[in-house]
Amino acid sequence: MFDMAFFGKAFVKRIQEFSRDHDDAHLRLEVVTTTGERLDTLEFKALETGARLSTRDDRLVFLPYSLIAFIDVAALQDRRVPGFELSTSAD
């Protein structure tokens, strides 16, 4: 089970190492609840009784630790083709 101590310095250090291991990639953090809801998180604040999340879909959520099933962290990769241009003329 998660608690405030889990999200302390050791967790932050692991996240930073993960980012460095992926060429200082930007990261995506999803909190998955016990009901399967995936909360795409912009800001995570560990509190005594749960976590306060600010999500990408403009929600502020308080989630008791007992409702967190797992945390999913992924490196964001830009998969756009360099130099791609959209034609605006009828050639």
C-alpha positions in Angstrom: 0.0 0.0 0.0 1.2 3.5 -0.7 1.7 6.1 2.0 3.3 9.5 2.3 6.8 8.0 3.0 6.7 6.1 -0.3 6.6 9.4 -2.2 9.6 10.8 -0.4 13.1 11.4 -1.5 13.7 7.9 -2.7 10.7 8.0 -5.1 11.8 11.4 -6.5 15.3 10.1 -7.0 14.1 7.1 -8.9 12.0 9.3 -11.1 14.9 11.6 -11.8 17.2 8.6 -12.6 14.5 7.3 -15.0 14.4 10.6 -16.8 18.2 10.7 -17.1 18.3 7.1 -18.3 16.0 8.2 -21.2 18.1 11.2 -22.3 16.4 13.6 -19.9 13.0 12.9 -21.4 9.9 14.6 -20.1 7.8 12.2 -18.1 4.2 11.2 -17.9 2.8 10.1 -14.6 -0.5 8.3 -14.4 -2.1 7.3 -11.1 -4.3 4.3 -11.6 -7.1 3.8 -9.0 -8.4 0.5 -7.7 -11.4 0.9 -10.0 -9.2 1.2 -13.0 -9.5 5.0 -13.6 -6.2 6.4 -15.1 -5.5 9.9 -13.9 -3.0 11.7 -16.2 -1.2 13.8 -13.6 0.5 17.2 -14.1 1.2 17.7 -10.4 1.4 15.2 -7.5 1.4 16.3 -3.9 1.8 13.6 -1.1 -0.2 14.5 2.0 -0.6 12.7 5.3 -3.8 10.8 4.3 -3.6 10.8 0.5 -2.5 12.4 -2.7 -3.6 15.7 -4.2 -3.5 15.5 -8.0 -3.8 18.1 -10.6 -4.7 16.4 -13.9 -4.2 17.2 -17.6 -8.0 17.5 -18.0 -8.1 20.4 -15.5 -9.3 18.5 -12.4 -8.0 18.7 -8.9 -8.4 15.4 -7.2 -7.8 14.2 -3.6 -7.2 10.4 -3.6 -6.7 8.4 -0.4 -3.7 6.2 -0.6 -5.9 3.1 -0.2 -7.5 3.9 -3.6 -4.2 4.0 -5.5 -3.6 0.7 -7.3 -0.4 1.7 -9.0 1.7 4.5 -10.5 2.6 4.4 -14.2 5.6 6.5 -15.2 6.6 6.7 -18.9 9.1 8.7 -20.9 7.4 11.0 -23.5 8.9 10.6 -26.9 8.3 12.9 -29.8 7.4 10.6 -32.7 6.8 13.4 -35.2 8.8 13.2 -38.4 11.4 16.0 -38.5 10.8 18.4 -41.3 7.2 17.4 -41.9 5.2 20.0 -43.8 1.6 20.1 -44.7 0.9 21.2 -48.2 -1.3 24.2 -48.4 -1.5 24.6 -52.2 -3.2 22.4 -54.8 -0.1 21.1 -56.7 
